[in-house]
Amino acid sequence: MNRSDVLIIGAGPTGLVLALWLSKLGIRPRIIDKSSSPGTTSRALAVQARTLELYRQLDLSQAVVQNGHRVGAANFWVKGEPVTRLPLSSIGEGLTPYAFLEIYPQDEHERLLIERLEAFGIRVERNTELEGFEETGDGITARLRLPDGQLEICQTCYLAGCDGARSIVRKTLDTGFPGGTYQQIFYVADVQGSGPAFNGELHVDLDEADFLAVFPLAGEGRARLIGTVRDERAERAETLRFEDVSSRAIEHMKVQVEQLNWFSTYRVHHRVADHFRTGRAFLLGDAAHVHSPAGGQGMNTGIGDAINLAWKLAAVLSGGAQARLLDTYEPERIAFARKLVATTDRVFSFVTAEGRLADLLRTRVAPFLLPKMASLETSREFLFRTVSQITLDYRGMPLSNGVAGHVHGGDRLPWAHDGEGDNFESLKCMSWQVHVYGDTSDEMIAWCNEHHLPLHVFGWRPAFEAAGLGRSGFYLLRPDTYVAIAETCSDPKVIERYFRDHGIRPFFGSP
């Protein structure tokens, strides 16, 4: 009987990143997908700053940035004219090494991940479908339908459902998926075109016409149009053609479509599963949460799920932690998913709402407010922090302790950069580590050496204070670079108690 440590169902970005992270950490996963080949079209485009930060651990960030398209600004249009330009590079400056929006279509993204995964000797098993599974004491027994039609019975320690909104894993677990469906029909079109909205920046129409956003793609004159269709046209979504979608919004933004490369329609749901874990089975990505495309959050959130679960599974399977560490996956990720769905729902409802009041807000009030917001550093920074996911935190969760400076346990470690260097360089290592900004004790140095826990001491500089870091305490960082402990003292016993209380051995080879 075929056995694996982790069986991953679904080879979209979420499943591929989970497989890649596990492989990097020494765990050999098995990944299957019912499709015959990777996708050649995609809806997901945006790779947010937080994802790029985490991709440094896999040496992926540079490849994504080089092959994608960096969007420098977002433009908002009303009544055929751009009313506000929001420069993305300036609003995120100093907060992250990736102060921009990266456009990298999902199909290209998947090909990169598959290539990197194959370097570890892991191949996606195509035309292979999960038919069902049950937990059997110390593992899971799964039934797979193979490409030749044969049924395979296999065993795995853990099963990860990365199989999309119609997840067979979620249905097998009988997990509720409450939420709703937007009445509008979405369309996606990849086009070759021209006009002022084809200048390499993002453009969004706020008019009373159907919603339209123009996302630039790499290469001159290429763009992705994402829009909505309302009224009686929404009743015949399956037969809609590009010619049927609203020309009004397209004309308002002076878009000249010269060639249509791809067109598709779909409905958008907003749902969060009741549970992200049942026993040895986990839900990630669209199998766990779906929401509107507002803010380009979907793919990035699924990747965040994968990274959160990967290091925990690897620790448990390698003997570096007790199985109860896995209990922290659901509370950390479900809280963020619920918040995200609520936020994107409000944004999307605003830009697509019908009626005189909604039109008035979009066409009269928004054009007045947006330039004022764009001129205020605090509002610009808030917008970037929210969309980029660098404000995602696990405060108040079981693995998060303490406060030092402005940084709480559970926060993403703030990026600090000046002419002398960058405090993120050590984060490429997928391990527990300690950061000290200022001075530390001889006891801390000796204890970290004895327990093979990497210790990085940075001489105090103004850049650290500006980033909100505390002086001469310490930060214990998880393998996913979130802060586990923020502490003002330099007593290693605090770390020792933390690991003991959570059943974690930070270095698997330590005594």
Protein Blocks (a to p, Z undefined) as FASTA:
>chain_A
ZZdfbdcehjafklmmmmmmmmmnopacddddfbfbdcfbdfblbdcfklmmmmmmnopm
mmmmmmmccdfbdcddeehiafbdcdfklmmgokacblccddddfklmmmmmmmmmmmno
pacdehiacfbdcdehjaccdddddfkopacddddfbdcdfebjklmklmmnopaceddd
dfbdcdddddddedjklnopacddfbfbdcddddddehehiacdddddehjllmmmmlpc
fklpcfklmmmnopacfbdfbdcdddddddddfbfbehjbccehjlloccdfehplmmmm
mmmmmmmmmmmmmmmmnopacfklmmmmmmmmmmmmmmmmmmmmmmmmmmmpgcjklmmm
mmmmmmmmmmmmmmpmklmmmmmmmmnopmgccehiaklgcjehjbcehiacdddddfkb
cfklmmmpccdddddehjddfklmmmmmmnopacddddddfklmmnopaehiacdddfko
pafbdcfbfcfklmmmmmmmnopafblkbZZ
